[in-house]
Amino acid sequence: MIIVISAVATALIFEGWTTHEVAAVQTRKPCTTPVPKAADTGDPVLSIMGDRIQTTAMPAGTVALTYDGGPDPVWTPRLLALLRAHKAHATFFLSGAEAAREPALVRRILAEGHEIGSNTYTGSDLGQAGAARTRLELSLTQTALAGSAGIDTKMVRLPLTSQVETMCGGEWTAARRAAAEGYVLVAADGPLRKPQQGLVRQFSQNDTAYSQTKKLLRDPRAKKFTTVSAGLGSPTANEPVTTMSRWEGKALLLVQTVGHAFVRAMSWILLIGGSLALLRLGLLLLLARAHVRRIGRARPGAPWLREVNEPVTVLVPAYNEEAGIEATVLSLLDSTHQQLQILVIDDGSSDRTAEIARSIPDNRVMVIRQPNAGKAAALNTGLAHTRHNIVVMVDADTVFEPDAIHRLIQPLAHAAVGAVSGNTRVGNRSRLLGKWQHLEYCFGFNLDRRMFEMLECMPTVPGAIGAFRRDALMGVGGVSEDTLAEDTDLTMALWRAGWRVVYEESAIAWTEVPSKLGQLWRQRYRWCYGTLQAMWKHRRAVVELGPPGRFGRRGLVYLAFFQILLPLFAPIVDVFALYGGLFLNSAQSILIWVGFLSVQMLGAGYALKLDGERLRTLWVMPLQLFVYRQLMYLVTIQSVVTALLGSRLKWHRMQRSGTAGQQVLSEPARKPVQLK
């Protein structure tokens, strides 16, 4: 992927440079010194050999028609047809950049007997350029001609010059540099010179050039219309190039073609992707608003729904969690829902996890030890020891609000609900990385869950806090070990078994998130890879009927598009955004970025408000877009590549520090907003 991005960046930089230079308004500085007297003879063709200058003019009655720039896809064919109709030939001083874009026209110019000269690659003022830039402009044009038509040229017309006297000041320095490279310089005769005197006439490639050429071709005083070389009786300026030079030219054409095509494609992709992103954000906010309004009417707690007070089994799988296991279990024991069976399943820990859990003096806590077999196996071991019909699965690094368990199980009053996702919040958010994840949890995960519930396609009940019916779990065979995202796999299996999955935003748990970038990378890599595995495992849900099909066509398609496909293009989009800032309208690019950021911040602010969080965290969001977002995109790319290569990813465990309850201790939890 790095190679692809580097290649695209190279092509974009080259395309941006050429497009910017070609499109720029060209101006010249006033001359401070005139051309040498030896050159100022009035003759338009110059050969400079050291200190010796030779000038030449067209013979009497001979007209050399010359055209600068192009080839132009509109006017070059018209000019060629006009010349062919009058059996006339001309010299085309082509822009290398345009020749690379229109190689067929370059070949047509040659095939119809015309001559090709150089007008440099971008047509920039060489009088203000250094020696290296002059050599680059000339050599790139030669390479473009070699790739387009297999020829080179020894004839050049300096951009922004007409008669010889205009090659003054810095232009004369550029002229000497070109001559040192073996070029013959071609200027033009003045407008008062008559065809019968012999002349070199200069045109652009546009409608004015067409009408003036047509008029001149009908002038009876002109005896012959020919190329500059033929008019002077010299061999043609164009010669075949070597095979190696032709391949170098083909490579240049490919780079410019790729860059040009990429710019066009990305313009459309940005328009479509940006529109979809705004549509998604609008849909998120609309459905989140609808979700909040529905809470008091159609959710447990309403008069027509019973309150759930059944006993609950809490499964706490743990592996080397001595830093946080005590805080987790104690927060569960402080629950307002007292009828609990708390099973701590120690999955072969090498630290004091089991001893700490056993030291807690409460007979509701039971510790089960097993050889290390993974989280899914630990959860299945716990399921085999459950005594109650409601099962809550939690992580051993999570601290719970006193009413979290009671609120979490209330949606199970609905007979069709098989699982409930709780509201996971970031506990250790004092540092920048924690604040970024705090924003992601609120604006990303929790806002998404509100939308997923409204669309009936919740893809994941998080491992940190989730409630299940025991018979629903047993009906799908328990927790599968097929994927690394066992929580996502289990949720999708429940949908396919006909159960509904909902979100209880008032059931709040505080989790410990990675505090280092390396830990975050490994965690998200596992999540993303596991999600890909689960999506592939349950892909047939897309064609199924009823709730499973509804989940498949909404949830799986949403995940595939917004969490897999769009992130794959994101780094290239970022490169293109940089391209726009450097080579296109910088002010417009900045305005678009600021507008997009403003919309994102409004959405994030609303998400924070819904979760009862303070808005002061929003100040880190601009930084998040520059660093954190790119990290998440690269994680997605690596996960997709790993999946496509068929590699197996090992379980990555995060080093815990026991800081999940940091935020709980610093300030009381604020409940999510509920509209009356």
C-alpha positions in Angstrom: 0.0 0.0 0.0 2.9 2.3 0.8 4.3 1.7 -2.7 0.9 2.5 -4.3 0.5 5.7 -2.2 4.1 6.8 -3.1 3.5 6.1 -6.8 0.2 8.0 -6.7 1.8 10.9 -4.8 4.6 11.1 -7.4 2.2 11.1 -10.3 0.1 13.7 -8.5 3.0 16.0 -7.8 4.1 15.8 -11.4 0.6 16.4 -12.7 0.1 19.2 -10.3 3.3 20.9 -11.2 2.6 20.7 -15.0 -1.0 21.7 -14.6 -0.2 24.6 -12.3 2.6 25.9 -14.5 0.6 25.5 -17.8 -2.5 27.2 -16.3 -0.7 30.0 -14.5 -0.9 33.5 -16.0 2.4 34.0 -17.7 4.1 37.4 -17.3 7.5 38.7 -18.1 9.8 41.0 -16.3 10.8 44.1 -18.3 14.1 43.7 -20.1 17.1 45.5 -18.5 19.5 44.7 -21.4 18.8 44.4 -25.2 19.7 41.5 -27.4 23.3 41.6 -28.8 23.7 43.7 -32.0 24.7 40.6 -33.9 21.4 39.0 -33.2 19.3 42.1 -33.8 19.4 41.9 -37.6 15.7 41.4 -38.1 16.2 37.8 -39.2 14.1 35.4 -37.0 16.2 32.2 -37.0 19.2 32.2 -34.7 22.1 29.8 -34.3 24.4 30.6 -31.4 27.8 28.9 -31.3 29.8 30.3 -28.4 30.3 34.0 -29.1 29.3 33.6 -32.7 25.7 34.4 -33.7 24.2 33.6 -37.1 20.8 34.8 -38.1 18.7 33.6 -41.1 15.5 34.7 -42.8 13.0 32.9 -45.1 13.6 33.3 -48.8 11.4 35.7 -50.8 7.9 34.4 -51.3 8.3 31.6 -48.7 6.1 31.7 -45.6 6.8 29.5 -42.6 3.6 29.1 -40.6 4.4 28.4 -37.0 2.0 27.5 -34.1 2.9 27.7 -30.4 1.6 25.5 -27.6 -0.8 22.6 -27.9 -1.5 20.2 -29.4 -5.0 21.4 -28.7 -7.7 18.7 -29.1 -10.1 21.2 -30.7 -8.0 23.6 -32.8 -5.1 21.5 -33.9 -7.2 19.1 -36.0 -9.0 22.1 -37.6 -5.7 23.7 -38.4 -4.3 20.5 -39.8 -7.4 20.1 -42.0 -7.0 23.7 -43.3 -3.4 23.2 -44.1 -4.1 19.9 -45.9 -6.8 21.5 -48.0 -4.2 24.1 -49.2 -1.4 21.5 -49.5 0.6 23.6 -47.0 3.0 22.6 -44.3 3.9 24.3 -41.0 6.0 24.0 -37.9 4.3 23.3 -34.6 6.2 24.4 -31.5 4.5 22.0 -29.0 4.2 22.1 -25.2 5.7 18.9 -23.8 2.9 18.6 -21.2 0.2 18.9 -23.9 2.1 16.6 -26.2 2.1 14.0 -23.4 -1.7 14.3 -23.1 -2.4 14.2 -26.9 0.1 11.8 -28.4 -2.2 10.9 -31.2 -2.2 14.5 -32.4 1.6 14.6 -32.2 1.8 11.6 -34.5 -0.8 13.1 -36.9 1.2 16.3 -37.2 4.2 14.3 -38.2 2.3 12.0 -40.5 0.9 14.9 -42.5 4.3 16.2 -43.2 4.6 19.0 -40.7 7.6 19.8 -38.4 7.7 19.8 -34.6 9.7 22.1 -32.4 9.8 22.7 -28.7 7.9 25.3 -26.8 9.3 23.8 -23.5 7.3 21.5 -21.2 5.1 23.9 -19.4 5.5 27.1 -21.4 6.9 29.0 -18.4 9.1 32.1 -18.7 12.6 30.8 -19.0 14.0 34.3 -18.6 13.2 34.0 -14.9 14.4 30.4 -14.6 17.8 29.0 -13.6 19.9 26.7 -15.7 18.6 23.5 -14.1 14.9 24.5 -14.7 15.8 25.4 -18.4 17.4 22.0 -18.9 14.5 20.3 -17.2 11.9 22.0 -19.4 13.8 21.2 -22.6 14.6 17.6 -21.7 11.1 16.7 -20.5 9.7 18.0 -23.8 12.2 15.8 -25.7 11.1 12.8 -23.6 7.4 13.6 -24.2 8.0 13.8 -28.0 10.0 10.5 -27.9 7.1 8.8 -26.1 4.4 10.3 -28.3 5.9 10.0 -31.7 9.4 8.5 -31.4 11.2 11.7 -32.4 13.3 14.5 -30.9 13.7 18.1 -32.1 16.6 20.5 -32.4 14.4 23.6 -32.8 12.9 25.7 -30.0 10.9 28.8 -29.5 11.2 30.4 -26.1 7.8 30.9 -24.4 6.5 34.5 -24.2 8.8 35.7 -27.1 7.9 36.8 -30.6 10.4 38.9 -32.6 14.1 38.5 -31.9 14.2 41.8 -29.9 11.9 40.2 -27.3 14.6 37.7 -26.4 16.3 40.4 -24.3 17.5 40.4 -20.7 16.9 37.0 -19.0 15.4 35.6 -22.2 18.8 35.9 -23.9 20.5 34.0 -21.1 17.9 31.2 -21.6 18.5 31.4 -25.4 22.2 30.8 -24.9 21.5 27.9 -22.6 19.2 26.3 -25.2 21.8 26.9 -27.9 24.4 25.2 -25.7 22.1 22.1 -25.8 22.2 22.1 -29.6 19.0 24.0 -30.3 18.3 26.4 -33.1 16.1 29.3 -31.9 13.2 30.4 -34.0 11.5 33.8 -33.4 9.1 35.5 -35.7 9.0 38.3 -38.2 7.3 41.5 -37.3 3.6 42.1 -38.3 4.5 44.6 -41.1 6.7 42.1 -43.0 5.0 41.0 -46.3 4.8 37.4 -47.6 6.6 38.4 -50.8 9.7 39.2 -48.6 9.6 35.8 -47.0 8.5 35.5 -43.4 8.1 33.4 -40.3 4.6 34.0 -39.0 3.7 33.1 -35.4 0.3 31.9 -34.2 -1.3 30.4 -31.2 -3.7 27.5 -31.6 -7.2 29.1 -31.4 -9.9 30.5 -33.4 -7.9 33.7 -34.2 -5.0 31.6 -35.5 -7.4 29.7 -37.7 -9.0 32.7 -39.3 -5.6 34.5 -39.8 -4.1 31.3 -41.3 -7.0 31.0 -43.7 -6.6 34.5 -44.8 -2.8 34.1 -45.3 -3.2 30.9 -47.2 -5.3 32.9 -49.8 -2.7 35.6 -50.2 -1.4 35.5 -53.8 1.9 37.1 -52.8 3.0 33.9 -50.9 4.5 31.4 -53.3 5.2 28.6 -50.8 4.0 27.6 -47.3 6.5 25.2 -45.7 8.3 24.3 -42.5 11.1 26.4 -41.0 13.7 23.8 -41.9 12.5 23.3 -45.4 12.3 27.0 -46.0 15.9 27.4 -45.0 16.9 24.4 -47.1 18.1 22.5 -44.0 17.4 18.9 -42.9 14.3 18.4 -40.8 14.6 19.2 -37.1 13.0 15.9 -36.2 15.0 12.7 -36.0 14.1 9.2 -34.7 15.1 8.4 -31.2 16.6 5.2 -29.8 14.4 2.4 -28.4 15.6 3.3 -24.8 14.6 7.0 -25.3 11.2 5.9 -26.6 10.6 3.7 -23.5 11.6 6.6 -21.3 9.1 8.7 -23.1 6.4 6.1 -22.7 7.1 6.0 -19.0 6.7 9.8 -18.8 3.4 9.6 -20.7 2.2 6.9 -18.3 3.0 9.0 -15.3 1.2 12.0 -16.6 -1.7 10.0 -17.9 -2.1 8.3 -14.5 -1.8 11.6 -12.7 -4.3 13.3 -15.0 -6.8 10.4 -14.7 -6.3 10.2 -11.0 -7.1 13.9 -10.6 -10.3 13.5 -12.6 -11.3 10.3 -10.8 -10.6 11.7 -7.4 -12.6 14.8 -8.1 -15.7 12.6 -8.7 -14.8 10.3 -5.8 -14.5 13.3 -3.5 -17.8 14.7 -4.6 -19.6 11.4 -4.2 -17.7 10.3 -1.1 -18.2 13.7 0.5 -21.9 13.7 -0.3 -22.3 10.2 1.2 -20.3 11.2 4.3 -22.6 14.2 4.8 -25.6 12.1 4.1 -24.4 9.5 6.6 -23.8 12.2 9.2 -27.2 13.6 8.6 -28.8 10.2 8.9 -26.8 9.5 12.1 -28.0 12.7 13.8 -31.6 12.3 12.5 -31.9 8.7 13.8 -30.1 9.5 17.0 -32.7 12.3 17.6 -35.5 9.8 16.9 -33.8 7.2 19.2 -33.8 9.7 22.1 -37.4 10.6 21.5 -38.4 7.0 21.5 -36.8 6.1 24.8 -39.6 7.3 27.0 -42.4 5.8 24.8 -41.3 2.4 23.6 -38.6 1.2 25.9 -38.8 -0.6 29.3 -39.9 1.7 32.0 -43.0 2.8 30.1 -46.2 1.9 31.9 -47.0 -1.1 29.7 -43.7 -2.8 30.1 -42.7 -4.9 33.1 -39.6 -4.1 35.1 -37.0 -6.8 34.9 -35.7 -7.9 38.3 -34.6 -11.5 37.6 -31.2 -12.7 39.0 -28.2 -12.2 36.7 -25.1 -14.1 36.0 -22.1 -11.9 35.2 -19.2 -13.4 33.3 -15.8 -11.8 33.8 -13.1 -13.5 31.5 -9.7 -12.4 32.7 -6.1 -13.0 31.6 -3.3 -11.2 33.6 -5.7 -8.5 34.8 -4.4 -8.0 38.3 -4.3 -4.3 37.8 -8.0 -3.9 37.3 -9.9 -7.0 38.3 -10.5 -5.9 41.9 -12.1 -2.5 40.8 -14.2 -4.4 38.2 -15.6 -6.9 40.7 -16.2 -4.3 43.4 -18.1 -2.1 41.1 -20.3 -5.0 40.2 -20.9 -5.8 43.8 -22.0 -2.2 44.4 -24.7 -2.6 41.8 -28.2 -1.7 42.7 -29.2 -5.0 41.2 -28.2 -7.3 44.1 -29.2 -10.7 42.7 -25.9 -11.5 41.1 -23.8 -14.5 40.4 -20.3 -13.1 39.4 -18.1 -15.7 37.7 -14.4 -14.6 37.2 -13.0 -17.0 34.7 -9.2 -16.9 35.0 -7.8 -17.9 31.6 -4.4 -19.2 32.6 -3.1 -15.9 34.1 0.5 -15.8 35.1 -0.1 -13.0 37.6 -2.2 -12.6 40.8 -5.6 -12.2 39.0 -7.2 -15.3 40.5 -5.8 -14.6 44.0 -7.1 -11.0 44.0 -10.6 -12.1 42.9 -10.7 -14.9 45.5 -9.7 -12.4 48.2 -12.9 -10.4 47.8 -15.2 -11.3 50.7 -18.5 -11.9 49.0 -20.1 -15.2 48.3 -21.6 -13.9 45.1 -18.1 -14.1 43.6 -16.9 -17.3 42.2 -13.4 -17.8 40.6 -12.9 -20.5 37.9 -9.4 -21.3 36.6 -8.6 -23.0 33.3 -5.5 -23.3 31.1 -5.1 -20.5 28.7 -7.5 -21.0 25.8 -8.7 -17.5 24.8 -11.5 -15.2 25.6 -14.2 -17.1 23.7 -13.3 -20.4 25.5 -13.3 -18.6 28.9 -16.8 -17.2 28.2 -18.1 -20.7 27.2 -16.6 -22.1 30.5 -18.5 -19.4 32.3 -21.7 -20.2 30.5 -21.4 -23.8 31.6 -21.5 -22.6 35.2 -24.3 -20.1 35.0 -27.3 -20.5 37.3 -29.6 -17.7 35.8 -31.4 -17.1 32.6 -29.9 -13.6 32.1 -26.2 -13.4 31.4 -24.1 -10.2 31.4 -20.7 -10.4 29.8 -18.1 -7.8 30.8 -14.4 -7.1 30.4 -12.1 -7.4 33.4 -10.8 -3.8 32.8 -14.2 -2.2 33.1 -15.8 -0.3 36.0 -19.6 0.0 36.2 -22.0 2.6 37.4 -24.2 1.3 40.3 -27.3 1.2 38.2 -25.6 -0.1 35.0 -26.6 -3.8 35.4 -30.3 -3.0 36.3 -30.6 -0.6 33.4 -28.8 -3.0 31.0 -31.3 -5.8 31.5 -34.5 -3.8 31.2 -34.8 -4.1 27.4 -35.1 -7.9 27.9 -38.7 -7.2 28.9 -39.3 -7.5 25.2 -39.7 -11.2 24.3 -38.0 -10.7 21.0 -34.9 -9.0 22.4 -32.0 -11.5 22.7 -29.1 -9.1 23.5 -28.5 -5.6 24.8 -25.5 -3.4 24.2 -24.5 -1.0 27.0 -22.9 2.4 26.8 -19.1 2.1 27.0 -17.2 5.2 27.9 -13.5 5.9 28.2 -12.2 6.0 31.7 -8.6 7.0 31.2 -9.1 10.1 29.1 -6.7 12.5 30.8 -4.1 12.4 28.0 -4.4 13.3 24.3 -4.7 9.7 23.0 -7.4 9.0 25.6 -9.3 12.1 24.6 -9.2 11.1 20.9 -10.7 7.7 21.9 -13.3 9.4 24.1 -14.5 11.4 21.1 -14.5 8.2 19.0 -16.5 6.3 21.5 -19.1 9.0 21.8 -19.3 10.3 18.2 -18.5 7.0 16.5 -19.5 4.0 18.5 -22.4 5.3 20.7 -24.0 7.5 18.0 -23.7 4.6 15.6 -25.5 2.3 18.1 -28.4 4.6 18.3 -28.7 4.5 14.5 -28.2 0.7 14.4 -31.0 0.2 16.8 -33.4 2.4 14.8 -32.5 0.5 11.7 -32.6 -2.9 13.5 -29.1 -3.9 12.5 -26.8 -3.6 15.6 -23.6 -5.4 14.5 -21.8 -5.6 17.8 -22.6 -5.9 21.5 -19.3 -4.8 23.0 -17.4 -7.2 25.2 -17.1 -4.4 27.9 -20.8 -4.5 28.7 -23.6 -6.6 27.2 -26.6 -8.5 28.4 -28.0 -11.8 26.8 -30.7 -14.3 27.3 -29.1 -17.6 28.2 -31.3 -19.6 25.9 -30.4 -17.3 23.0 -26.7 -17.9 23.7 -27.2 -21.6 23.9 -29.3 -21.6 20.8 -26.4 -20.3 18.7 -23.9 -22.7 20.3 -22.4 -20.3 22.8 -19.5 -18.0 21.9 -17.8 -19.0 18.7 -14.0 -19.2 18.5 -14.0 -18.8 14.7 -13.0 -15.1 14.8 -11.0 -12.7 16.8 -14.0 -10.4 17.2 -16.1 -12.9 19.3 -18.5 -10.2 20.4 -19.3 -9.2 16.8 -19.5 -12.8 15.7 -21.9 -13.6 18.5 -24.1 -10.6 17.8 -24.4 -11.4 14.1 -25.2 -15.0 15.0 -28.1 -13.9 17.3 -29.5 -11.8 14.5 -29.4 -14.7 12.1 -31.1 -16.8 14.8 -34.1 -14.4 14.7 -33.3 -12.4 17.9 -33.3 -8.6 18.1 -30.4 -6.7 19.5 -30.8 -3.2 21.0 -28.9 -0.4 22.8 -29.4 0.7 26.3 -27.6 4.1 26.5 -28.2 4.6 30.2 -26.3 1.5 31.2 -22.8 3.1 31.6 -19.5 1.2 31.9 -16.1 2.8 32.1 -13.4 1.0 30.2 -9.6 1.3 30.0 -8.4 2.2 26.5 -4.9 1.9 25.1 -2.6 4.6 26.4 0.1 4.1 23.8 -0.1 4.1 20.0 1.4 0.6 19.7 -1.2 -0.8 22.0 -4.0 1.1 20.1 -2.7 -0.2 16.8 -2.7 -3.9 18.0 -6.2 -3.5 19.6 -7.8 -2.0 16.5 -6.0 -4.3 14.2 -7.5 -7.2 16.0 -11.0 -5.6 16.1 -10.9 -4.8 12.4 -9.5 -8.2 11.3 -12.0 -10.0 13.5 -14.9 -7.9 12.1 -13.8 -8.8 8.6 -13.8 -12.5 9.6 -17.3 -12.1 11.1 -18.7 -10.3 8.1 -17.4 -13.0 5.8 -18.7 -15.8 8.1 -22.2 -14.2 8.1 -22.3 -12.9 4.5 -25.3 -15.1 3.6 -27.4 -12.9 5.9 -27.7 -10.5 3.0 -30.0 -12.8 1.1 -32.0 -14.2 4.0 -35.5 -13.1 4.9 -36.9 -11.5 8.0 -34.7 -9.9 10.7 -31.6 -11.8 9.6 -32.0 -10.4 6.0 -32.8 -6.9 7.3 -29.6 -7.0 9.4 -27.5 -8.3 6.5 -28.7 -5.8 3.9 -28.5 -2.9 6.3 -25.7 -3.7 8.8 -23.3 -5.7 6.7 -23.6 -3.3 3.7 -23.1 -0.3 6.0 -20.0 -1.9 7.6 -18.6 -2.9 4.2 -19.0 0.5 2.7 -18.3 3.0 5.5 -15.9 1.0 7.7 -14.0 -1.0 5.0 -14.2 0.5 1.5 -14.0 4.2 2.3 -11.1 3.8 4.7 -9.2 2.0 2.0 -9.3 5.1 -0.2 -8.8 7.6 2.7 -4.9 7.9 2.5 -5.1 8.6 -1.3 -7.9 11.1 -0.6 -5.6 12.8 1.9 -2.8 12.9 -0.7 -5.3 14.5 -3.1 -6.3 17.0 -0.5 -2.7 18.0 -0.1 -2.5 18.2 -3.9 -5.5 20.6 -4.0 -3.9 22.8 -1.4 -0.6 23.0 -3.2 -1.6 23.2 -6.9 -5.3 24.1 -7.1 -7.3 26.8 -5.4 -5.7 26.9 -1.9 -8.3 29.1 -0.4 -11.1 26.9 -1.7 -9.4 23.8 -0.4 -9.0 25.3 3.0 -12.6 26.5 3.0 -13.8 23.0 2.2 -11.7 21.5 4.9 -12.9 24.0 7.5 -16.5 23.4 6.4 -16.1 19.6 6.7 -14.4 20.0 10.1 -17.2 22.3 11.3 -19.9 19.8 10.4 -17.9 17.0 12.1 -17.6 19.1 15.2 -21.3 19.9 15.3 -22.0 16.2 15.0 -19.5 15.4 17.7 -20.9 18.1 19.9 -24.4 16.7 19.6 -23.1 13.2 20.4 -21.4 14.4 23.5 -24.6 16.2 24.6 -26.6 13.1 24.1 -24.2 11.2 26.3 -24.3 13.9 28.9 -20.6 14.7 28.4 -18.9 18.1 28.4 -18.1 19.8 25.1 -14.7 21.0 26.1 -13.1 17.8 24.6 -14.0 19.1 21.1 -10.7 21.1 21.0 -8.8 17.9 20.2 -10.9 17.1 17.2 -8.9 19.0 14.5 -5.7 17.2 15.8 -7.6 13.9 15.6 -8.3 14.4 11.9 -4.6 14.9 11.2 -3.2 11.9 13.2 -5.7 9.6 14.8 -7.9 9.2 11.7 -5.0 8.3 9.5 -3.9 5.6 12.0 -7.4 4.0 12.0 -7.4 4.0 8.2 -4.0 2.3 8.0 -5.2 -0.3 10.5 -8.2 -1.0 8.2 -5.8 -1.3 5.2 -3.5 -3.7 7.0 -6.4 -5.8 8.1 -7.8 -6.1 4.6 -4.4 -7.0 3.2 -3.9 -9.6 5.9 -7.3 -11.1 5.2 -6.7 -11.2 1.4 -3.4 -12.9 1.9 -5.0 -15.5 4.1 -2.8 -14.8 7.1 -3.8 -15.8 10.6 -3.7 -13.0 13.2 -2.7 -13.9 16.8 -4.4 -12.6 19.9 -2.9 -9.3 21.0 -3.3 -8.5 24.7 -3.1 -4.9 26.0 -1.0 -4.1 29.0 -3.4 -2.9 31.7 -2.8 -0.2 34.2 -6.1 -0.3 36.1 -7.2 3.2 35.1 -10.7 2.4 33.9 -12.2 4.1 36.9 -10.1 7.2 36.5 -13.0 9.3 35.1 -15.5 7.9 37.7 -13.3 9.1 40.5 -12.7 12.6 39.0 -16.3 13.5 38.4 -19.8 11.9 38.7 -21.2 10.3 35.6 -23.7 12.3 33.7 -26.6 10.3 32.3 -27.6 10.5 28.6 -30.1 13.1 27.6 -33.7 12.0 27.6 -36.3 14.1 25.8 -39.8 14.4 27.3 
